[in-house]
Amino acid sequence: MTRTHWAAIAAVVLALLFAGAATVASAGGGGDTTSRTPSADSADAGFARDMSVHHQQAVEMSFIVRDRTQDDEVRRLAYDIANTQANQRGMMLGWLDLWGLPKLAADREPMAWMTGEGAHGGSGHSAHGGSSEAGDGALMPGMATRADLDRLGKADGKQAEIEYLQLMIVHHNGGISMAEGCAKQCTVGPQKALAEGMVAAQRSEVELMVDLLHKRGAEVRTS
């Protein structure tokens, strides 16, 4: 079984476990209700809103590359990322519904919930060289710009694979920074557990994507 499949299986299993835990925690009796219902300006709510947007772009990029290459390995990876992140996005939006909080907060800047290094695009680079800093038009760590997406959409074959892997490594590194922030700041148990699972799964996928890039004679993009 390939590393792609192992990473996908681990991510899906974690997502299912956390979904069940979230349902029990949200519906179960006992405990103080306020301890399970975060406020609109909490790290829990901010992470759920922002990571839902972040995940949606990963899904979008994965669908783009699926139609731009015939390489089975990259297409499987793209499908696994799209499937896992779409499921996690649904969980986070579902939590916002359960908490009675809006899915969008026009009066709050993205990443306002995250304190310290990594907030508003972060600073520095990951261990794999991919910058997690938001750039031209990007609002959150690692997110691709419209120009990046246009470039990916115009590429074909090997070049599309390289563009996707380079963009997704940066995207994952940004997501890892956000998930680490939630793991430290969020107070809802299932949400913290989901964030910790994201960190582990996306680090594994980053290692895989670095290997796939090297197989194609390309390097991780540093900006």
C-alpha positions as CSV (number, residue, x, y, z in Angstrom):
1,M,0.0,0.0,0.0
2,T,1.4,3.4,-1.0
3,R,2.2,6.3,1.4
4,T,-0.6,8.2,-0.3
5,H,-3.1,5.6,0.8
6,W,-1.8,5.4,4.4
7,A,-2.0,9.1,4.8
8,A,-5.5,9.2,3.4
9,I,-6.7,6.3,5.6
10,A,-5.3,8.0,8.7
11,A,-6.9,11.3,7.8
12,V,-10.3,9.8,7.1
13,V,-10.2,7.6,10.3
14,L,-9.3,10.6,12.4
15,A,-12.1,12.7,10.8
16,L,-14.7,10.0,11.5
17,L,-13.6,9.6,15.1
18,F,-13.7,13.3,15.7
19,A,-17.1,13.7,14.0
20,G,-18.5,11.1,16.4
21,A,-16.9,12.8,19.4
22,A,-18.2,16.1,18.3
23,T,-21.7,14.8,18.1
24,V,-21.6,13.3,21.5
25,A,-20.0,16.4,23.0
26,S,-22.6,18.7,21.4
27,A,-25.7,16.6,22.2
28,G,-24.7,14.9,25.4
29,G,-25.9,15.9,28.8
30,G,-23.9,16.9,31.8
31,G,-21.4,19.7,32.2
32,D,-21.8,23.4,31.9
33,T,-23.3,24.5,28.6
34,T,-21.1,27.6,28.4
35,S,-18.0,25.4,28.5
36,R,-19.2,23.6,25.3
37,T,-20.5,26.7,23.4
38,P,-17.7,29.1,22.4
39,S,-18.4,32.8,21.7
40,A,-18.3,34.3,18.2
41,D,-14.9,35.9,18.8
42,S,-13.3,32.8,20.3
43,A,-10.4,30.8,18.8
44,D,-12.8,27.9,18.3
45,A,-15.2,29.9,16.2
46,G,-12.5,31.7,14.4
47,F,-10.6,28.5,13.5
48,A,-13.8,26.8,12.3
49,R,-14.6,29.8,10.0
50,D,-11.1,30.4,8.7
51,M,-10.1,26.8,8.2
52,S,-13.4,26.1,6.4
53,V,-12.3,28.7,3.8
54,H,-8.8,27.4,3.8
55,H,-10.0,23.8,3.2
56,Q,-12.3,25.0,0.4
57,Q,-9.3,26.3,-1.6
58,A,-7.5,23.0,-1.1
59,V,-10.5,21.2,-2.5
60,E,-10.7,23.6,-5.5
61,M,-7.0,23.1,-6.3
62,S,-7.3,19.4,-6.1
63,F,-10.2,19.3,-8.5
64,I,-8.3,21.5,-10.9
65,V,-5.2,19.2,-11.0
66,R,-7.5,16.2,-11.3
67,D,-8.6,17.5,-14.7
68,R,-5.1,18.7,-15.8
69,T,-3.1,15.4,-15.5
70,Q,-3.5,11.7,-16.1
71,D,-0.9,10.7,-13.5
72,D,-2.5,8.2,-11.2
73,E,-0.4,9.0,-8.1
74,V,-1.1,12.7,-8.2
75,R,-4.8,12.2,-9.0
76,R,-5.1,9.8,-6.0
77,L,-3.4,12.3,-3.8
78,A,-5.7,15.1,-5.0
79,Y,-8.7,13.0,-4.5
80,D,-7.6,12.1,-0.9
81,I,-7.0,15.7,0.0
82,A,-10.3,16.9,-1.5
83,N,-12.3,14.1,0.2
84,T,-10.6,14.6,3.6
85,Q,-10.8,18.4,3.6
86,A,-14.3,18.5,2.3
87,N,-15.4,16.2,5.2
88,Q,-13.5,18.2,7.8
89,R,-15.0,21.4,6.3
90,G,-18.5,20.0,6.7
91,M,-17.7,19.1,10.4
92,M,-16.5,22.6,11.2
93,L,-19.4,24.3,9.5
94,G,-21.7,21.9,11.4
95,W,-20.2,22.9,14.7
96,L,-20.8,26.6,13.9
97,D,-24.5,25.7,13.3
98,L,-24.6,23.7,16.6
99,W,-23.1,26.7,18.4
100,G,-25.5,29.1,16.8
101,L,-22.7,31.1,15.3
102,P,-22.4,32.6,11.8
103,K,-20.3,30.8,9.2
104,L,-19.0,34.2,8.0
105,A,-18.0,37.2,10.1
106,A,-17.7,40.3,7.9
107,D,-16.8,42.4,10.9
108,R,-13.7,40.3,11.8
109,E,-10.5,40.0,9.9
110,P,-9.3,36.5,9.0
111,M,-6.9,35.1,11.6
112,A,-7.9,37.6,14.2
113,W,-8.4,34.7,16.6
114,M,-4.8,33.5,16.3
115,T,-2.3,35.2,18.6
116,G,1.4,35.2,18.3
117,E,3.5,33.9,15.4
118,G,1.5,32.7,12.4
119,A,-1.4,35.2,12.8
120,H,-2.3,37.1,9.7
121,G,-0.2,35.1,7.3
122,G,2.6,34.1,9.7
123,S,6.3,34.6,9.3
124,G,9.2,32.5,8.3
125,H,9.3,29.1,6.6
126,S,8.4,25.6,7.3
127,A,10.9,22.8,7.8
128,H,10.4,21.8,4.1
129,G,11.1,25.3,2.9
130,G,7.6,26.3,2.0
131,S,6.6,29.7,3.2
132,S,3.4,29.8,5.2
133,E,3.0,33.6,4.7
134,A,0.0,34.8,2.8
135,G,0.8,36.8,-0.3
136,D,-0.7,38.9,-3.0
137,G,-4.4,38.8,-2.4
138,A,-4.2,35.9,0.1
139,L,-5.9,36.3,3.4
140,M,-4.6,33.3,5.5
141,P,-1.4,31.4,5.8
142,G,-0.4,29.4,2.7
143,M,-3.4,30.3,0.6
144,A,-2.8,30.6,-3.1
145,T,-3.6,33.8,-4.9
146,R,-5.9,34.1,-7.9
147,A,-2.8,34.4,-10.1
148,D,-1.6,31.0,-8.6
149,L,-4.9,29.4,-9.4
150,D,-5.0,30.8,-12.9
151,R,-1.5,29.4,-13.5
152,L,-2.4,26.0,-12.2
153,G,-5.6,26.0,-14.4
154,K,-3.5,26.7,-17.5
155,A,-0.9,24.0,-16.9
156,D,-1.0,20.5,-18.2
157,G,0.6,17.1,-17.4
158,K,3.9,17.2,-15.5
159,Q,3.8,21.0,-15.2
160,A,0.3,20.9,-13.6
161,E,1.5,18.2,-11.2
162,I,4.5,20.4,-10.2
163,E,2.4,23.5,-9.8
164,Y,-0.1,21.7,-7.7
165,L,2.4,20.0,-5.4
166,Q,4.3,23.3,-4.9
167,L,1.1,25.2,-4.1
168,M,-0.3,22.5,-1.9
169,I,2.9,22.1,0.1
170,V,2.7,25.9,1.0
171,H,-1.0,25.6,1.6
172,H,-0.6,22.6,3.9
173,N,2.2,24.3,5.8
174,G,-0.1,27.3,6.3
175,G,-2.9,25.0,7.5
176,I,-0.5,23.3,9.9
177,S,0.3,26.7,11.4
178,M,-3.4,27.5,11.8
179,A,-4.2,24.0,13.3
180,E,-1.3,24.3,15.8
181,G,-2.8,27.7,16.8
182,C,-6.1,26.0,17.5
183,A,-4.5,23.1,19.3
184,K,-3.0,25.7,21.7
185,Q,-5.9,28.1,21.9
186,C,-9.2,26.3,21.3
187,T,-11.2,25.1,24.3
188,V,-13.7,22.7,22.8
189,G,-12.2,19.2,23.1
190,P,-13.3,17.7,19.8
191,Q,-12.2,20.9,17.9
192,K,-8.7,20.7,19.6
193,A,-8.5,17.0,18.7
194,L,-9.5,17.7,15.1
195,A,-6.8,20.4,14.9
196,E,-4.2,18.0,16.3
197,G,-5.2,15.4,13.8
198,M,-4.9,17.9,10.9
199,V,-1.3,18.7,12.0
200,A,-0.3,15.0,12.0
201,A,-2.0,14.2,8.7
202,Q,-0.9,17.2,6.8
203,R,2.7,16.9,7.9
204,S,2.6,13.3,6.5
205,E,1.2,14.6,3.2
206,V,3.8,17.3,3.0
207,E,6.5,14.8,3.2
208,L,4.9,12.7,0.5
209,M,4.5,15.8,-1.7
210,V,8.1,16.8,-1.3
211,D,9.1,13.3,-2.5
212,L,6.7,13.5,-5.5
213,L,8.2,16.9,-6.4
214,H,11.7,15.5,-6.3
215,K,10.7,12.6,-8.5
216,R,9.7,15.2,-11.1
217,G,13.0,17.1,-10.8
218,A,11.4,20.1,-9.0
219,E,12.0,21.7,-5.7
220,V,9.7,23.1,-3.0
221,R,8.7,26.7,-3.7
222,T,10.1,29.1,-1.1
223,S,7.8,32.1,-1.8
